[in-house]
Amino acid sequence: MRGFLMRLLLATAVTLVAFAPASSAHAQQADEDAPPVSPRQQAKTTSTPQQPNDQTASAADPQTQEALVFTGRVVREKGQIVLNDPVTKVSYQLYDQSKAKQYVGKPVRVTGRLDMSSNTIHIVSIEPLT
């Protein structure tokens, strides 16, 4: 009986050693397939911004991204007109206040470039949501 248990333990150990590298290699391959995501990008994936269809050119500022599409409500906060995203509860400063002024209190879709250092959207276009 003791010899049987020793063989069983030995067989189990050999099996674990044989399959451990294969499963860790599979886990590493899954990690390598996924592109790296920064915490800010991860937060944005759950947010409203989306890539627009017409891919406008980015600004010369390295802190400014390609044009994105943001949805939310234009509101006044602390004397400034901002875009308030109701999903993420994030308020974005709007660089061109005059373009957004007519939409205060209304839900809109803003296409623009986000300056991540100041959380400001440089508006390319703004339109009401229907």
C-alpha positions as CSV (number, residue, x, y, z in Angstrom):
1,M,0.0,0.0,0.0
2,R,2.8,2.4,0.9
3,G,4.5,1.7,-2.5
4,F,1.3,2.5,-4.3
5,L,0.9,5.9,-2.5
6,M,4.5,6.8,-3.4
7,R,3.9,6.0,-7.1
8,L,0.7,8.0,-7.0
9,L,2.4,11.0,-5.5
10,L,5.3,10.7,-7.9
11,A,2.9,10.5,-10.9
12,T,1.0,13.6,-9.6
13,A,4.2,15.5,-9.2
14,V,5.4,14.6,-12.7
15,T,2.1,15.7,-14.1
16,L,2.1,19.0,-12.3
17,V,5.7,19.7,-13.4
18,A,4.8,18.8,-17.0
19,F,1.7,21.0,-17.2
20,A,2.8,24.0,-15.1
21,P,5.1,25.6,-17.9
22,A,2.4,25.1,-20.5
23,S,-0.3,26.9,-18.5
24,S,2.1,29.7,-17.5
25,A,3.1,30.1,-21.2
26,H,-0.6,30.3,-22.2
27,A,-1.2,32.9,-19.5
28,Q,1.8,35.0,-20.7
29,Q,0.7,34.7,-24.3
30,A,-2.8,36.0,-23.4
31,D,-1.1,39.0,-21.7
32,E,1.1,39.6,-24.7
33,D,-1.9,39.6,-27.0
34,A,-3.6,42.5,-25.1
35,P,-2.2,46.0,-25.8
36,P,-0.8,47.8,-22.7
37,V,-3.5,50.0,-21.1
38,S,-2.6,52.9,-18.8
39,P,-5.0,53.7,-15.9
40,R,-6.2,56.8,-17.7
41,Q,-6.9,54.8,-20.9
42,Q,-8.7,52.1,-18.9
43,A,-10.9,54.8,-17.3
44,K,-11.6,56.2,-20.8
45,T,-12.7,52.8,-22.1
46,T,-15.6,52.9,-19.7
47,S,-16.3,56.5,-20.5
48,T,-18.3,58.1,-23.3
49,P,-15.5,59.3,-25.6
50,Q,-15.3,57.3,-28.9
51,Q,-13.2,57.6,-32.0
52,P,-15.0,59.6,-34.7
53,N,-15.5,58.1,-38.1
54,D,-13.6,60.8,-40.0
55,Q,-10.3,60.7,-38.0
56,T,-9.3,64.4,-37.9
57,A,-5.7,65.4,-37.6
58,S,-4.2,65.8,-34.2
59,A,-2.8,69.1,-32.9
60,A,0.9,69.8,-32.6
61,D,0.7,69.6,-28.8
62,P,1.9,66.2,-27.6
63,Q,-0.6,66.3,-24.7
64,T,-3.5,66.5,-27.2
65,Q,-4.9,63.4,-28.7
66,E,-6.6,62.6,-31.9
67,A,-10.1,64.0,-32.1
68,L,-12.6,62.0,-30.0
69,V,-16.3,62.0,-29.6
70,F,-17.7,63.0,-26.2
71,T,-21.4,63.0,-25.2
72,G,-22.9,64.7,-22.2
73,R,-24.7,67.8,-21.0
74,V,-23.3,71.4,-21.4
75,V,-23.5,73.1,-18.0
76,R,-22.1,76.1,-16.2
77,E,-19.7,75.3,-13.4
78,K,-17.8,78.0,-11.4
79,G,-18.4,80.5,-14.1
80,Q,-17.2,78.3,-16.9
81,I,-19.1,76.3,-19.6
82,V,-18.2,72.6,-19.3
83,L,-19.3,69.3,-20.7
84,N,-20.5,67.0,-17.9
85,D,-20.4,63.3,-18.6
86,P,-23.3,61.7,-16.6
87,V,-21.8,58.2,-16.9
88,T,-18.4,58.9,-15.5
89,K,-19.3,62.0,-13.6
90,V,-16.4,63.8,-15.2
91,S,-16.5,67.5,-16.3
92,Y,-14.4,68.6,-19.3
93,Q,-13.4,72.2,-19.8
94,L,-14.5,73.5,-23.2
95,Y,-11.7,75.5,-24.9
96,D,-14.0,77.5,-27.2
97,Q,-16.7,78.8,-24.8
98,S,-18.6,80.7,-27.6
99,K,-19.2,77.5,-29.5
100,A,-20.8,75.8,-26.5
101,K,-22.7,78.7,-25.1
102,Q,-25.9,78.1,-27.1
103,Y,-26.1,74.5,-25.8
104,V,-26.0,75.2,-22.1
105,G,-28.5,72.8,-20.4
106,K,-28.7,70.5,-23.4
107,P,-27.3,67.1,-24.2
108,V,-24.7,67.3,-26.9
109,R,-22.1,65.3,-28.9
110,V,-18.8,67.1,-29.0
111,T,-16.0,66.1,-31.4
112,G,-12.7,67.5,-30.3
113,R,-9.2,66.9,-29.1
114,L,-8.7,66.3,-25.4
115,D,-5.7,68.0,-23.7
116,M,-5.1,65.5,-20.9
117,S,-2.9,67.8,-18.8
118,S,-5.8,70.3,-18.3
119,N,-8.8,68.0,-19.1
120,T,-9.9,70.5,-21.8
121,I,-11.6,69.6,-25.0
122,H,-10.6,71.7,-28.0
123,I,-13.9,71.6,-29.9
124,V,-13.9,70.6,-33.6
125,S,-17.7,70.3,-33.8
126,I,-20.6,70.3,-31.4
127,E,-24.2,69.2,-32.1
128,P,-27.3,68.5,-30.0
129,L,-28.3,64.9,-29.3
130,T,-31.7,64.0,-30.6
